[in-house]
């Protein structure tokens, strides 16, 4: 069987590997205080998650 050496070129693989994780660190903007927070986690700045206050912050 004649098999192709590789499916994608080295350049394409390198490009893919170099940038796949840059935009997916799990960071989202908090809708409450608009700071960057971890996705699917309670915001550490304001204690909000899904529009409700989950963790009481010291100032409130
Ligand atoms: Zn917040």
PDB file of the backbone (N, CA, C, O) and the ligand in Angstrom, with CONECT records:
HET     ZN  A 101       1
ATOM      1  N   UNK A   1       0.847  -1.210   0.000  1.00  0.00           N
ATOM      2  CA  UNK A   1       0.000   0.000   0.000  1.00  0.00           C
ATOM      3  C   UNK A   1       0.872   1.245   0.000  1.00  0.00           C
ATOM      4  O   UNK A   1       1.823   1.355   0.773  1.00  0.00           O
ATOM      5  N   UNK A   2       0.541   2.156  -0.857  1.00  0.00           N
ATOM      6  CA  UNK A   2       1.283   3.415  -0.887  1.00  0.00           C
ATOM      7  C   UNK A   2       0.654   4.398   0.089  1.00  0.00           C
ATOM      8  O   UNK A   2      -0.456   4.894  -0.107  1.00  0.00           O
ATOM      9  N   UNK A   3       1.400   4.651   1.130  1.00  0.00           N
ATOM     10  CA  UNK A   3       0.874   5.585   2.121  1.00  0.00           C
ATOM     11  C   UNK A   3       1.554   6.943   1.992  1.00  0.00           C
ATOM     12  O   UNK A   3       2.764   7.035   1.787  1.00  0.00           O
ATOM     13  N   UNK A   4       0.767   7.968   2.112  1.00  0.00           N
ATOM     14  CA  UNK A   4       1.392   9.295   2.141  1.00  0.00           C
ATOM     15  C   UNK A   4       2.209   9.433   3.421  1.00  0.00           C
ATOM     16  O   UNK A   4       1.817   8.934   4.475  1.00  0.00           O
ATOM     17  N   UNK A   5       3.324  10.100   3.321  1.00  0.00           N
ATOM     18  CA  UNK A   5       4.236  10.207   4.451  1.00  0.00           C
ATOM     19  C   UNK A   5       3.552  10.904   5.633  1.00  0.00           C
ATOM     20  O   UNK A   5       3.645  10.453   6.775  1.00  0.00           O
ATOM     21  N   UNK A   6       2.887  11.974   5.343  1.00  0.00           N
ATOM     22  CA  UNK A   6       2.164  12.670   6.406  1.00  0.00           C
ATOM     23  C   UNK A   6       0.890  13.300   5.862  1.00  0.00           C
ATOM     24  O   UNK A   6       0.762  13.581   4.670  1.00  0.00           O
ATOM     25  N   UNK A   7      -0.040  13.509   6.775  1.00  0.00           N
ATOM     26  CA  UNK A   7      -1.317  14.081   6.354  1.00  0.00           C
ATOM     27  C   UNK A   7      -1.193  15.574   6.087  1.00  0.00           C
ATOM     28  O   UNK A   7      -1.727  16.099   5.110  1.00  0.00           O
ATOM     29  N   UNK A   8      -0.460  16.252   6.999  1.00  0.00           N
ATOM     30  CA  UNK A   8      -0.268  17.689   6.821  1.00  0.00           C
ATOM     31  C   UNK A   8       1.211  18.005   6.765  1.00  0.00           C
ATOM     32  O   UNK A   8       2.041  17.236   7.250  1.00  0.00           O
ATOM     33  N   UNK A   9       1.528  19.121   6.180  1.00  0.00           N
ATOM     34  CA  UNK A   9       2.921  19.512   6.073  1.00  0.00           C
ATOM     35  C   UNK A   9       3.477  19.882   7.446  1.00  0.00           C
ATOM     36  O   UNK A   9       2.724  20.163   8.377  1.00  0.00           O
ATOM     37  N   UNK A  10       4.810  19.877   7.557  1.00  0.00           N
ATOM     38  CA  UNK A  10       5.452  20.266   8.813  1.00  0.00           C
ATOM     39  C   UNK A  10       5.060  21.693   9.179  1.00  0.00           C
ATOM     40  O   UNK A  10       4.838  22.012  10.347  1.00  0.00           O
ATOM     41  N   UNK A  11       4.980  22.536   8.166  1.00  0.00           N
ATOM     42  CA  UNK A  11       4.650  23.942   8.421  1.00  0.00           C
ATOM     43  C   UNK A  11       3.260  24.064   9.013  1.00  0.00           C
ATOM     44  O   UNK A  11       3.041  24.831   9.951  1.00  0.00           O
ATOM     45  N   UNK A  12       2.338  23.320   8.474  1.00  0.00           N
ATOM     46  CA  UNK A  12       0.968  23.393   8.971  1.00  0.00           C
ATOM     47  C   UNK A  12       0.878  22.863  10.403  1.00  0.00           C
ATOM     48  O   UNK A  12       0.177  23.431  11.239  1.00  0.00           O
ATOM     49  N   UNK A  13       1.586  21.781  10.673  1.00  0.00           N
ATOM     50  CA  UNK A  13       1.579  21.218  12.025  1.00  0.00           C
ATOM     51  C   UNK A  13       2.194  22.199  13.017  1.00  0.00           C
ATOM     52  O   UNK A  13       1.685  22.381  14.122  1.00  0.00           O
ATOM     53  N   UNK A  14       3.297  22.829  12.607  1.00  0.00           N
ATOM     54  CA  UNK A  14       3.971  23.773  13.494  1.00  0.00           C
ATOM     55  C   UNK A  14       3.080  24.972  13.777  1.00  0.00           C
ATOM     56  O   UNK A  14       3.014  25.458  14.906  1.00  0.00           O
ATOM     57  N   UNK A  15       2.401  25.439  12.753  1.00  0.00           N
ATOM     58  CA  UNK A  15       1.512  26.584  12.905  1.00  0.00           C
ATOM     59  C   UNK A  15       0.385  26.230  13.869  1.00  0.00           C
ATOM     60  O   UNK A  15       0.028  27.008  14.753  1.00  0.00           O
ATOM     61  N   UNK A  16      -0.154  25.050  13.675  1.00  0.00           N
ATOM     62  CA  UNK A  16      -1.252  24.575  14.506  1.00  0.00           C
ATOM     63  C   UNK A  16      -0.820  24.443  15.965  1.00  0.00           C
ATOM     64  O   UNK A  16      -1.543  24.853  16.872  1.00  0.00           O
ATOM     65  N   UNK A  17       0.341  23.879  16.180  1.00  0.00           N
ATOM     66  CA  UNK A  17       0.809  23.666  17.548  1.00  0.00           C
ATOM     67  C   UNK A  17       1.194  24.967  18.228  1.00  0.00           C
ATOM     68  O   UNK A  17       1.094  25.102  19.447  1.00  0.00           O
ATOM     69  N   UNK A  18       1.634  25.917  17.428  1.00  0.00           N
ATOM     70  CA  UNK A  18       2.127  27.151  18.027  1.00  0.00           C
ATOM     71  C   UNK A  18       0.998  28.026  18.549  1.00  0.00           C
ATOM     72  O   UNK A  18       1.219  28.846  19.439  1.00  0.00           O
ATOM     73  N   UNK A  19      -0.189  27.871  18.022  1.00  0.00           N
ATOM     74  CA  UNK A  19      -1.218  28.831  18.428  1.00  0.00           C
ATOM     75  C   UNK A  19      -2.504  28.204  18.952  1.00  0.00           C
ATOM     76  O   UNK A  19      -3.487  28.918  19.147  1.00  0.00           O
ATOM     77  N   UNK A  20      -2.531  26.922  19.181  1.00  0.00           N
ATOM     78  CA  UNK A  20      -3.824  26.329  19.541  1.00  0.00           C
ATOM     79  C   UNK A  20      -4.274  26.704  20.937  1.00  0.00           C
ATOM     80  O   UNK A  20      -5.472  26.728  21.216  1.00  0.00           O
ATOM     81  N   UNK A  21      -3.321  26.998  21.826  1.00  0.00           N
ATOM     82  CA  UNK A  21      -3.715  27.209  23.211  1.00  0.00           C
ATOM     83  C   UNK A  21      -3.787  28.691  23.604  1.00  0.00           C
ATOM     84  O   UNK A  21      -4.177  29.028  24.722  1.00  0.00           O
ATOM     85  N   UNK A  22      -3.412  29.549  22.691  1.00  0.00           N
ATOM     86  CA  UNK A  22      -3.338  30.965  23.042  1.00  0.00           C
ATOM     87  C   UNK A  22      -4.694  31.535  23.420  1.00  0.00           C
ATOM     88  O   UNK A  22      -4.801  32.352  24.334  1.00  0.00           O
ATOM     89  N   UNK A  23      -5.715  31.106  22.722  1.00  0.00           N
ATOM     90  CA  UNK A  23      -7.018  31.714  22.956  1.00  0.00           C
ATOM     91  C   UNK A  23      -7.910  30.860  23.852  1.00  0.00           C
ATOM     92  O   UNK A  23      -9.056  31.227  24.111  1.00  0.00           O
ATOM     93  N   UNK A  24      -7.399  29.727  24.325  1.00  0.00           N
ATOM     94  CA  UNK A  24      -8.237  28.842  25.117  1.00  0.00           C
ATOM     95  C   UNK A  24      -7.628  28.553  26.482  1.00  0.00           C
ATOM     96  O   UNK A  24      -7.381  27.389  26.797  1.00  0.00           O
ATOM     97  N   UNK A  25      -7.380  29.560  27.296  1.00  0.00           N
ATOM     98  CA  UNK A  25      -6.898  29.300  28.638  1.00  0.00           C
ATOM     99  C   UNK A  25      -8.023  29.196  29.652  1.00  0.00           C
ATOM    100  O   UNK A  25      -7.774  29.120  30.855  1.00  0.00           O
ATOM    101  N   UNK A  26      -9.246  29.193  29.176  1.00  0.00           N
ATOM    102  CA  UNK A  26     -10.393  29.105  30.078  1.00  0.00           C
ATOM    103  C   UNK A  26     -10.733  30.414  30.754  1.00  0.00           C
ATOM    104  O   UNK A  26     -11.459  30.443  31.747  1.00  0.00           O
ATOM    105  N   UNK A  27     -10.205  31.496  30.211  1.00  0.00           N
ATOM    106  CA  UNK A  27     -10.490  32.801  30.792  1.00  0.00           C
ATOM    107  C   UNK A  27     -11.681  33.449  30.103  1.00  0.00           C
ATOM    108  O   UNK A  27     -11.748  33.509  28.875  1.00  0.00           O
ATOM    109  N   UNK A  28     -12.609  33.927  30.903  1.00  0.00           N
ATOM    110  CA  UNK A  28     -13.738  34.672  30.360  1.00  0.00           C
ATOM    111  C   UNK A  28     -13.872  35.975  31.143  1.00  0.00           C
ATOM    112  O   UNK A  28     -13.319  36.130  32.232  1.00  0.00           O
ATOM    113  N   UNK A  29     -14.618  36.902  30.560  1.00  0.00           N
ATOM    114  CA  UNK A  29     -14.818  38.155  31.260  1.00  0.00           C
ATOM    115  C   UNK A  29     -16.010  38.034  32.188  1.00  0.00           C
ATOM    116  O   UNK A  29     -17.075  37.569  31.781  1.00  0.00           O
ATOM    117  N   UNK A  30     -15.836  38.447  33.429  1.00  0.00           N
ATOM    118  CA  UNK A  30     -16.921  38.410  34.385  1.00  0.00           C
ATOM    119  C   UNK A  30     -18.016  39.393  33.980  1.00  0.00           C
ATOM    120  O   UNK A  30     -17.728  40.568  33.751  1.00  0.00           O
ATOM    121  N   UNK A  31     -19.258  38.938  33.887  1.00  0.00           N
ATOM    122  CA  UNK A  31     -20.339  39.844  33.498  1.00  0.00           C
ATOM    123  C   UNK A  31     -20.651  40.870  34.572  1.00  0.00           C
ATOM    124  O   UNK A  31     -21.286  41.890  34.304  1.00  0.00           O
ATOM    125  N   UNK A  32     -20.202  40.595  35.784  1.00  0.00           N
ATOM    126  CA  UNK A  32     -20.510  41.478  36.904  1.00  0.00           C
ATOM    127  C   UNK A  32     -19.507  42.620  37.024  1.00  0.00           C
ATOM    128  O   UNK A  32     -19.885  43.790  37.060  1.00  0.00           O
ATOM    129  N   UNK A  33     -18.214  42.265  37.087  1.00  0.00           N
ATOM    130  CA  UNK A  33     -17.202  43.288  37.325  1.00  0.00           C
ATOM    131  C   UNK A  33     -16.245  43.448  36.144  1.00  0.00           C
ATOM    132  O   UNK A  33     -15.344  44.285  36.178  1.00  0.00           O
ATOM    133  N   UNK A  34     -16.444  42.642  35.102  1.00  0.00           N
ATOM    134  CA  UNK A  34     -15.712  42.773  33.841  1.00  0.00           C
ATOM    135  C   UNK A  34     -14.208  42.605  33.983  1.00  0.00           C
ATOM    136  O   UNK A  34     -13.437  43.176  33.212  1.00  0.00           O
ATOM    137  N   UNK A  35     -13.799  41.831  34.959  1.00  0.00           N
ATOM    138  CA  UNK A  35     -12.401  41.443  34.993  1.00  0.00           C
ATOM    139  C   UNK A  35     -12.300  40.041  34.414  1.00  0.00           C
ATOM    140  O   UNK A  35     -13.305  39.340  34.299  1.00  0.00           O
ATOM    141  N   UNK A  36     -11.100  39.635  34.053  1.00  0.00           N
ATOM    142  CA  UNK A  36     -10.926  38.294  33.531  1.00  0.00           C
ATOM    143  C   UNK A  36     -10.969  37.290  34.672  1.00  0.00           C
ATOM    144  O   UNK A  36     -10.276  37.442  35.678  1.00  0.00           O
ATOM    145  N   UNK A  37     -11.791  36.266  34.500  1.00  0.00           N
ATOM    146  CA  UNK A  37     -11.869  35.228  35.517  1.00  0.00           C
ATOM    147  C   UNK A  37     -11.821  33.877  34.834  1.00  0.00           C
ATOM    148  O   UNK A  37     -11.926  33.789  33.610  1.00  0.00           O
ATOM    149  N   UNK A  38     -11.663  32.828  35.617  1.00  0.00           N
ATOM    150  CA  UNK A  38     -11.667  31.490  35.055  1.00  0.00           C
ATOM    151  C   UNK A  38     -13.093  31.091  34.713  1.00  0.00           C
ATOM    152  O   UNK A  38     -14.021  31.333  35.484  1.00  0.00           O
ATOM    153  N   UNK A  39     -13.253  30.481  33.553  1.00  0.00           N
ATOM    154  CA  UNK A  39     -14.570  30.052  33.146  1.00  0.00           C
ATOM    155  C   UNK A  39     -15.099  28.956  34.054  1.00  0.00           C
ATOM    156  O   UNK A  39     -14.324  28.150  34.569  1.00  0.00           O
ATOM    157  N   UNK A  40     -16.405  28.917  34.255  1.00  0.00           N
ATOM    158  CA  UNK A  40     -17.071  27.912  35.086  1.00  0.00           C
ATOM    159  C   UNK A  40     -16.615  27.957  36.540  1.00  0.00           C
ATOM    160  O   UNK A  40     -16.731  26.976  37.274  1.00  0.00           O
ATOM    161  N   UNK A  41     -16.096  29.111  36.937  1.00  0.00           N
ATOM    162  CA  UNK A  41     -15.692  29.282  38.335  1.00  0.00           C
ATOM    163  C   UNK A  41     -16.299  30.582  38.857  1.00  0.00           C
ATOM    164  O   UNK A  41     -16.599  31.496  38.090  1.00  0.00           O
ATOM    165  N   UNK A  42     -16.471  30.643  40.160  1.00  0.00           N
ATOM    166  CA  UNK A  42     -16.933  31.881  40.777  1.00  0.00           C
ATOM    167  C   UNK A  42     -15.863  32.953  40.601  1.00  0.00           C
ATOM    168  O   UNK A  42     -14.671  32.697  40.772  1.00  0.00           O
ATOM    169  N   UNK A  43     -16.310  34.150  40.260  1.00  0.00           N
ATOM    170  CA  UNK A  43     -15.368  35.251  40.089  1.00  0.00           C
ATOM    171  C   UNK A  43     -14.722  35.583  41.422  1.00  0.00           C
ATOM    172  O   UNK A  43     -15.407  35.745  42.432  1.00  0.00           O
ATOM    173  N   UNK A  44     -13.395  35.684  41.419  1.00  0.00           N
ATOM    174  CA  UNK A  44     -12.699  35.946  42.675  1.00  0.00           C
ATOM    175  C   UNK A  44     -12.791  37.408  43.073  1.00  0.00           C
ATOM    176  O   UNK A  44     -12.624  37.758  44.241  1.00  0.00           O
ATOM    177  N   UNK A  45     -13.057  38.253  42.097  1.00  0.00           N
ATOM    178  CA  UNK A  45     -13.102  39.689  42.393  1.00  0.00           C
ATOM    179  C   UNK A  45     -14.419  40.083  43.043  1.00  0.00           C
ATOM    180  O   UNK A  45     -14.426  40.839  44.015  1.00  0.00           O
ATOM    181  N   UNK A  46     -15.540  39.578  42.518  1.00  0.00           N
ATOM    182  CA  UNK A  46     -16.834  40.021  43.038  1.00  0.00           C
ATOM    183  C   UNK A  46     -17.648  38.870  43.634  1.00  0.00           C
ATOM    184  O   UNK A  46     -18.687  39.106  44.249  1.00  0.00           O
ATOM    185  N   UNK A  47     -17.192  37.642  43.460  1.00  0.00           N
ATOM    186  CA  UNK A  47     -17.895  36.515  44.064  1.00  0.00           C
ATOM    187  C   UNK A  47     -19.158  36.103  43.340  1.00  0.00           C
ATOM    188  O   UNK A  47     -19.979  35.377  43.900  1.00  0.00           O
ATOM    189  N   UNK A  48     -19.334  36.554  42.098  1.00  0.00           N
ATOM    190  CA  UNK A  48     -20.548  36.232  41.363  1.00  0.00           C
ATOM    191  C   UNK A  48     -20.330  35.061  40.414  1.00  0.00           C
ATOM    192  O   UNK A  48     -19.253  34.880  39.844  1.00  0.00           O
ATOM    193  N   UNK A  49     -21.376  34.284  40.267  1.00  0.00           N
ATOM    194  CA  UNK A  49     -21.386  33.236  39.249  1.00  0.00           C
ATOM    195  C   UNK A  49     -22.813  33.045  38.761  1.00  0.00           C
ATOM    196  O   UNK A  49     -23.736  32.910  39.564  1.00  0.00           O
ATOM    197  N   UNK A  50     -22.991  33.035  37.469  1.00  0.00           N
ATOM    198  CA  UNK A  50     -24.309  32.891  36.846  1.00  0.00           C
ATOM    199  C   UNK A  50     -25.307  33.940  37.357  1.00  0.00           C
ATOM    200  O   UNK A  50     -26.480  33.644  37.584  1.00  0.00           O
ATOM    201  N   UNK A  51     -24.815  35.160  37.528  1.00  0.00           N
ATOM    202  CA  UNK A  51     -25.702  36.262  37.872  1.00  0.00           C
ATOM    203  C   UNK A  51     -26.091  36.331  39.336  1.00  0.00           C
ATOM    204  O   UNK A  51     -26.884  37.187  39.728  1.00  0.00           O
ATOM    205  N   UNK A  52     -25.538  35.432  40.154  1.00  0.00           N
ATOM    206  CA  UNK A  52     -25.867  35.480  41.576  1.00  0.00           C
ATOM    207  C   UNK A  52     -24.592  35.589  42.392  1.00  0.00           C
ATOM    208  O   UNK A  52     -23.523  35.172  41.944  1.00  0.00           O
ATOM    209  N   UNK A  53     -24.702  36.145  43.577  1.00  0.00           N
ATOM    210  CA  UNK A  53     -23.538  36.239  44.420  1.00  0.00           C
ATOM    211  C   UNK A  53     -23.385  34.923  45.169  1.00  0.00           C
ATOM    212  O   UNK A  53     -24.245  34.547  45.965  1.00  0.00           O
ATOM    213  N   UNK A  54     -22.297  34.236  44.909  1.00  0.00           N
ATOM    214  CA  UNK A  54     -22.072  32.935  45.521  1.00  0.00           C
ATOM    215  C   UNK A  54     -21.181  33.085  46.751  1.00  0.00           C
ATOM    216  O   UNK A  54     -21.461  32.546  47.822  1.00  0.00           O
ATOM    217  N   UNK A  55     -20.099  33.837  46.559  1.00  0.00           N
ATOM    218  CA  UNK A  55     -19.148  34.021  47.646  1.00  0.00           C
ATOM    219  C   UNK A  55     -19.256  35.459  48.136  1.00  0.00           C
ATOM    220  O   UNK A  55     -19.192  36.405  47.351  1.00  0.00           O
ATOM    221  N   UNK A  56     -19.417  35.601  49.413  1.00  0.00           N
ATOM    222  CA  UNK A  56     -19.491  36.951  49.982  1.00  0.00           C
ATOM    223  C   UNK A  56     -18.109  37.586  49.965  1.00  0.00           C
ATOM    224  O   UNK A  56     -17.151  37.050  50.523  1.00  0.00           O
ATOM    225  N   UNK A  57     -18.030  38.719  49.325  1.00  0.00           N
ATOM    226  CA  UNK A  57     -16.769  39.432  49.337  1.00  0.00           C
ATOM    227  C   UNK A  57     -16.729  40.360  50.556  1.00  0.00           C
ATOM    228  O   UNK A  57     -17.760  40.687  51.145  1.00  0.00           O
ATOM    229  N   UNK A  58     -15.533  40.763  50.910  1.00  0.00           N
ATOM    230  CA  UNK A  58     -15.351  41.495  52.153  1.00  0.00           C
ATOM    231  C   UNK A  58     -16.040  42.859  52.138  1.00  0.00           C
ATOM    232  O   UNK A  58     -16.457  43.369  53.178  1.00  0.00           O
ATOM    233  N   UNK A  59     -16.152  43.443  50.935  1.00  0.00           N
ATOM    234  CA  UNK A  59     -16.693  44.796  50.881  1.00  0.00           C
ATOM    235  C   UNK A  59     -18.231  44.829  50.955  1.00  0.00           C
ATOM    236  O   UNK A  59     -18.813  45.856  51.305  1.00  0.00           O
ATOM    237  N   UNK A  60     -18.869  43.731  50.634  1.00  0.00           N
ATOM    238  CA  UNK A  60     -20.332  43.755  50.576  1.00  0.00           C
ATOM    239  C   UNK A  60     -20.967  43.492  51.937  1.00  0.00           C
ATOM    240  O   UNK A  60     -22.192  43.480  52.055  1.00  0.00           O
TER     241      UNK A  60
HETATM  242 ZN    ZN A 101     -16.613  39.523  38.888  1.00  0.00          ZN
END
